[in-house]
Amino acid sequence: MIFRQIIYGNAMSPKYEIGQKVIITPVENQRLSPRDSDLGEYAGQSGQVIDYYWISTGADNFYIYTVKTETDNREIVLHEDEIQVYLG
Protein backbone atom coordinates (compact mmCIF):
# COMPACT_ATOMS: atom_id res chain seq x y z
CA MET A 1 0.00 0.00 0.00
CA ILE A 2 2.91 2.36 0.63
CA PHE A 3 3.99 1.96 -3.00
CA ARG A 4 0.51 3.00 -4.24
CA GLN A 5 0.59 6.11 -2.03
CA ILE A 6 3.90 7.11 -3.54
CA ILE A 7 2.54 6.70 -7.07
CA TYR A 8 -0.61 8.68 -6.42
CA GLY A 9 1.45 11.49 -4.96
CA ASN A 10 3.48 11.77 -8.16
CA ALA A 11 2.74 14.66 -10.56
CA MET A 12 2.29 12.19 -13.41
CA SER A 13 -1.36 11.13 -13.47
CA PRO A 14 -2.86 8.00 -15.03
CA LYS A 15 -4.82 8.22 -18.26
CA TYR A 16 -7.49 5.82 -16.93
CA GLU A 17 -9.02 5.56 -13.46
CA ILE A 18 -10.11 2.57 -11.39
CA GLY A 19 -13.71 1.73 -12.27
CA GLN A 20 -13.52 3.31 -15.74
CA LYS A 21 -14.92 1.31 -18.65
CA VAL A 22 -12.44 0.74 -21.51
CA ILE A 23 -12.09 -1.09 -24.84
CA ILE A 24 -9.14 -3.41 -25.44
CA THR A 25 -7.27 -2.34 -28.57
CA PRO A 26 -4.01 -4.20 -29.21
CA VAL A 27 -1.28 -2.21 -30.91
CA GLU A 28 -1.09 -2.83 -34.68
CA ASN A 29 1.98 -4.67 -36.00
CA GLN A 30 3.30 -5.27 -32.50
CA ARG A 31 6.28 -7.63 -32.31
CA LEU A 32 5.74 -10.20 -29.61
CA SER A 33 8.60 -11.42 -27.48
CA PRO A 34 8.40 -14.73 -25.60
CA ARG A 35 7.32 -12.74 -22.51
CA ASP A 36 4.38 -11.06 -24.28
CA SER A 37 1.01 -12.57 -25.03
CA ASP A 38 -1.15 -12.04 -28.08
CA LEU A 39 -4.14 -9.89 -27.17
CA GLY A 40 -5.93 -10.61 -30.46
CA GLU A 41 -8.61 -12.71 -28.77
CA TYR A 42 -9.49 -9.72 -26.54
CA ALA A 43 -9.53 -7.08 -29.29
CA GLY A 44 -12.70 -5.02 -29.22
CA GLN A 45 -13.89 -6.40 -25.86
CA SER A 46 -14.92 -3.99 -23.16
CA GLY A 47 -13.83 -4.18 -19.57
CA GLN A 48 -13.32 -2.22 -16.42
CA VAL A 49 -10.06 -0.94 -14.96
CA ILE A 50 -9.69 -2.59 -11.55
CA ASP A 51 -6.13 -1.50 -10.74
CA TYR A 52 -3.08 0.23 -12.19
CA TYR A 53 0.61 0.59 -11.45
CA TRP A 54 3.21 3.17 -12.34
CA ILE A 55 6.59 1.92 -13.48
CA SER A 56 9.70 4.05 -13.79
CA THR A 57 12.62 2.90 -15.90
CA GLY A 58 14.70 5.90 -14.89
CA ALA A 59 14.34 7.76 -18.17
CA ASP A 60 10.70 6.86 -18.88
CA ASN A 61 7.60 6.41 -16.79
CA PHE A 62 4.51 4.47 -17.83
CA TYR A 63 1.34 2.89 -16.48
CA ILE A 64 0.07 -0.65 -16.77
CA TYR A 65 -3.55 -1.49 -16.00
CA THR A 66 -5.39 -4.56 -14.75
CA VAL A 67 -8.65 -4.81 -16.70
CA LYS A 68 -11.48 -7.23 -15.95
CA THR A 69 -13.17 -8.24 -19.20
CA GLU A 70 -16.95 -8.17 -19.35
CA THR A 71 -17.26 -11.23 -21.58
CA ASP A 72 -15.57 -13.84 -19.38
CA ASN A 73 -14.54 -11.88 -16.25
CA ARG A 74 -10.83 -12.50 -16.85
CA GLU A 75 -8.30 -10.12 -15.39
CA ILE A 76 -5.61 -9.15 -17.87
CA VAL A 77 -2.72 -6.71 -17.62
CA LEU A 78 -2.45 -4.14 -20.39
CA HIS A 79 -0.16 -1.29 -21.32
CA GLU A 80 -1.73 2.16 -21.58
CA ASP A 81 -1.55 2.10 -25.39
CA GLU A 82 -3.55 -1.17 -25.50
CA ILE A 83 -6.78 0.34 -24.15
CA GLN A 84 -9.09 3.20 -25.05
CA VAL A 85 -11.98 4.94 -23.31
CA TYR A 86 -15.32 3.19 -23.83
CA LEU A 87 -17.67 5.59 -25.60
CA GLY A 88 -20.79 3.38 -25.78
VENJO-V998734 format. One record per backbone hydrogen bond with DSSP energy under -0.5 kcal/mol. CO is the residue of the C=O (numbers start at 1). NH is the residue of the N-H. E is the energy in kcal/mol with one decimal. If there is no record, write none. Layout:
[[CO/NH/E] [CO/NH/E]]
//
This chain:
[[1/5/-1.8] [2/6/-1.9] [3/7/-2.0] [4/8/-2.5] [5/9/-1.4] [7/10/-1.5] [11/13/-0.5] [17/20/-2.0] [20/49/-2.5] [21/86/-2.0] [22/47/-2.3] [23/25/-0.5] [23/84/-2.0] [24/44/-3.0] [27/30/-1.0] [33/36/-1.2] [37/39/-0.5] [39/42/-2.1] [39/43/-0.8] [40/43/-0.8] [42/45/-2.4] [45/24/-2.7] [46/70/-2.4] [47/22/-2.6] [48/68/-2.6] [49/19/-3.6] [51/66/-2.8] [53/64/-2.2] [55/62/-2.5] [57/59/-0.7] [60/57/-3.3] [60/58/-0.5] [62/55/-3.1] [63/80/-1.2] [64/53/-2.5] [65/67/-0.6] [65/78/-3.1] [66/50/-3.0] [66/51/-1.2] [67/69/-0.6] [67/76/-2.7] [68/48/-2.0] [69/73/-1.0] [74/69/-2.8] [74/76/-0.6] [76/67/-3.1] [78/65/-3.1] [79/82/-2.1] [80/83/-1.0] [82/25/-2.8] [84/23/-2.7]]
//
